[in-house]
């Protein structure tokens, strides 16, 4: 699922119809620039950075200070290392404390690139960081420095990278994991709101992980466009990131509830791998958001708990006056019980695989069985456990009766006809039962199976005379254990894949047959298997 999810989640960044620059990804809406994020990919030192050895050049401090309490000489305390990221006004360096040897992130903001308003925003960012850094899920602020060239904000360094990248790496989040993250985000939001702060740019890129560990602590960062707000007051500046910004921000009248909307978008992404309001351009995206037009009907949403969907609907309420606060949402059932989702939908798992598998011809199913033998144990252990749970008599095969019993145990009512069709679809050899190889080949993530190397392995297994094509006789040989298989049925299998009509399946035709599958269905299968 990782490849599918990466494509879905990065629609906004990678769609050719839209800008895909790193700067747009990291910044606010272009009319209101923001400070650079505190983490990014390591890059070479930019030419415009005044750096000598491992020291950023200090200049004599004038009276034109941005931060009154800033210390004068960052180089006397820190040695600047590699570049961690770049932004509109400057660069984020790895900064090593000379006395302790501890590494930090130093955001260097070049003053000559900042307007008066920009300087006020930097001053405000430092103030907010200083106010909130004691909270465990906010990036810790260490100290500020300033000279005539730049302002330097020293913060803790988060070596686990962005939540955005963790989502991509994991492929998806289970409901329990997603609810755990949302609980932390809402608790953090409730805290900063209690301090009179609206973040205004919540997105996965602005949540960092303090280490690469699986249980790393989540940290909120980048207060570059944050603003103070009092209860009963409204803000009007149009700031934020297009995918996550609320309709009320774009309409120029909003308050703390704007952050709730952004978290609703993040929650939608965590559970589905898609953005709720994706459009061909920012205007279309905004119109969909303003209308509250998003879908939770297609896969994987039928398999997501009603509690999770209710939370998202509340957070994505267009009328911000009716949108719940962070404190109210912490009492939502899905958050309060930390995302204990409904019982695993066994029918959803096996029937999702059935929809995908039933449309394949027998040669493709047999090819998948061949390819499944190349998988590592870690890739199939969940499927083996699932199969074992259904195989009540431990015979190594699953019968219609065992499948029905498993469905009843899971609280799912499935007709006998549907069960018969299900077993028939999985059962390649036609013996009336599903064996472990048939089950694994039907349920495995296609992105793991359908590599060029695996497909080539299957092709060569069928091309027994090494002619470079698969004939009807070779198909008959490959499917010799399939009930009622004869040469005419083998020819029909060939015709299904034979695009050029020469009566044989060449490599290109075989490859095309193997990679054709329904990604939406596959996504549903993957989500449910991981939750099992």
PyMOL commands that set and color helices and strands:
alter all, ss='L'
color gray80, all
select helices_A, chain A and resi 2-9+11-14+22-26+74-76+111-113+116-132+163-170+175-194+204-206+247-250+257-272+282-290+301-303+306-315+326-329+333-336+346-358+362-372+377-390+400-409+416-426+436-443+446-449+452-462+472-478+487-497+507-515+519-531
alter helices_A, ss='H'
color red, helices_A
select strands_A, chain A and resi 51-52+55-56+78-86+90-97+103-110+141-146+150-156+197-198+207-209+218-220+227-228+397-398+434-435+469-470+505-506
alter strands_A, ss='S'
color yellow, strands_A
deselect
rebuild
show_as cartoon
